[in-house]
Amino acid sequence: MRNDVAAVQALFQKNVVPSYARFDIVLSHGSGSHVFDVAGKRYLDFGGGIAVTALGHSHPAVTAALVEQSRRLVHVSNLYYHEPQGRLAEALVNLIGPGKVFFCNSGAEANEGLFKLARKFGHDEGRFEIITTLNSFHGRTLAGIAATGQDKVKKGFEPMMPGFRHVPYNDLEAMRNAISPATAAVMIEGIQGEGGVRPVAPEYLLGLRRLCDEKKLLLFMDGVQDGHFRTGRFQSFQRILEPGPQASQPAGSGGMPAAGNAEPGGSANPQTRMSAPQFLPDGISMAKSLGGGFPIGAFWARAPYADLLGAGTHATTFGGTPLGCAVALQILDVIHKENLADNARKVGELLYQGLQRLSHQYPAIIQNVRGLGLIVGFELAPHIPNMPGDVNKTQAVRFVNLLHAAGLLTIPAGATVVRLLPALNLRAAEAEEGLKIIGLVVAKLAG
Ligand SMILES: Cc1ncc(COP(=O)(O)O)c(C=O)c1O
């Protein structure tokens, strides 16, 4: 097959549903945190396939797991038992807490499962409603777009599936006021990813837990993007509730949203710190980095609720295949053996501090930096006079295009935020290399 840019793009234009706004890059192969296009240009990958390629590209342990397991058993259906699914479920339960796991194929599907769990939970009392937050993102299925707190994903697909409402993020009073006799559950992201890398305040998390207990609601966390050790802990809430100030989100810097009832800088509050270790949500959705590029999703449900989904109530053909589970187990093993949670924390801090320096040096270009570990976002000024590119495109897309030209892949979030979601094994030298590229682009824009 011809492998040049125009030929591949022509194949897409003729045959692929045009639902994605793609960049003009045709990728061919990758290794570690680098990918190469069909012309041989090398890119440093800070996008990580949108928080997916946990071990980077072509990791030998992933290849070995794929080869080894595919020689033994690829798929059998969930009519039968097999060891890899049982072992992966056990590993996830050990990382979170007492409960059980359901396997599926994507983040949207993991959330769908939790939505069904909430409906089953509230069914006999006529409760079905799920409250989520504004600017959230929960996937592109019909329930996913109904749950997502952004109008742009709903447009053209109305009427929305009933039973979802949105309230401002980090505003406990707004959540309390929104609860109705029909409410069964609440879902939030620990760090809103698509919404612009916005971490939740610890007091808000703990307040939500108390509120859900008081009103007999399930509390769900969508850990699809910010989970799987990206923040330095398995789930972002575990990192957010750690004692002591969060280095990457000093109070007042904009790193920690100060909305509603959440107290900015409240991480020093001893009461918060005492109750934090007991915090557990009732359900957590996972996908993305779980399979490192092999499609697998899952949700964990807390012990008393996991059994609500009895035989025949929920299923998916490809959920938790031997192959997918073997890959996910291998990824967990590498993360553990190579201490990649610590790496995410350290290298993430390096990125965060480097971006902070740039934002202090060029405040007219970078207005804000947010994030924890290897989920970092920087907010561009809404209008940058020297910004080249198509004026119909957002500042974020135009900036990302400049980074592409300079050899760095990153991900836009909304109109003005650029996200970094690299592999968990990103090296410090690679982080420095990426910062240098961002710095050169910013300096040029500043004129
Ligand atoms: C927080 C969150 N939830 C759900 C999803 C949907 O996941 P998927 O694209 O695998 O369906 C995403 C995807 O970006 C996400 O970021």
The ligand as an SDF file (V2000), in Angstrom:
LIG
                    3D

 16 16  0  0  0  0  0  0  0  0999 V2000
  -13.2800   11.1310   32.1100 C   0  0  0  0  0  0  0  0  0  0  0  0
  -13.6690   10.3380   30.9040 C   0  0  0  0  0  0  0  0  0  0  0  0
  -14.6960    9.4910   30.9830 N   0  0  0  0  0  0  0  0  0  0  0  0
  -15.0940    8.7400   29.9430 C   0  0  0  0  0  0  0  0  0  0  0  0
  -14.4350    8.8140   28.7350 C   0  0  0  0  0  0  0  0  0  0  0  0
  -14.8830    7.9660   27.5960 C   0  0  0  0  0  0  0  0  0  0  0  0
  -13.9700    6.9600   27.3810 O   0  0  0  0  0  0  0  0  0  0  0  0
  -13.9610    6.1730   25.9800 P   0  0  0  0  0  0  0  0  0  0  0  0
  -13.5260    7.1650   24.9440 O   0  0  0  0  0  0  0  0  0  0  0  0
  -12.9850    5.0520   26.1880 O   0  0  0  0  0  0  0  0  0  0  0  0
  -15.3540    5.7030   25.7480 O   0  0  0  0  0  0  0  0  0  0  0  0
  -13.3450    9.6820   28.6020 C   0  0  0  0  0  0  0  0  0  0  0  0
  -12.6350    9.8010   27.3180 C   0  0  0  0  0  0  0  0  0  0  0  0
  -11.9130   10.7280   27.0510 O   0  0  0  0  0  0  0  0  0  0  0  0
  -12.9510   10.4560   29.7140 C   0  0  0  0  0  0  0  0  0  0  0  0
  -11.9220   11.3050   29.6420 O   0  0  0  0  0  0  0  0  0  0  0  0
  1  2  1  0
  2  3  1  0
  2 15  2  0
  3  4  2  0
  4  5  1  0
  5  6  1  0
  5 12  2  0
  6  7  1  0
  7  8  1  0
  8  9  2  0
  8 10  1  0
  8 11  1  0
 12 13  1  0
 12 15  1  0
 13 14  2  0
 15 16  1  0
M  END
$$$$
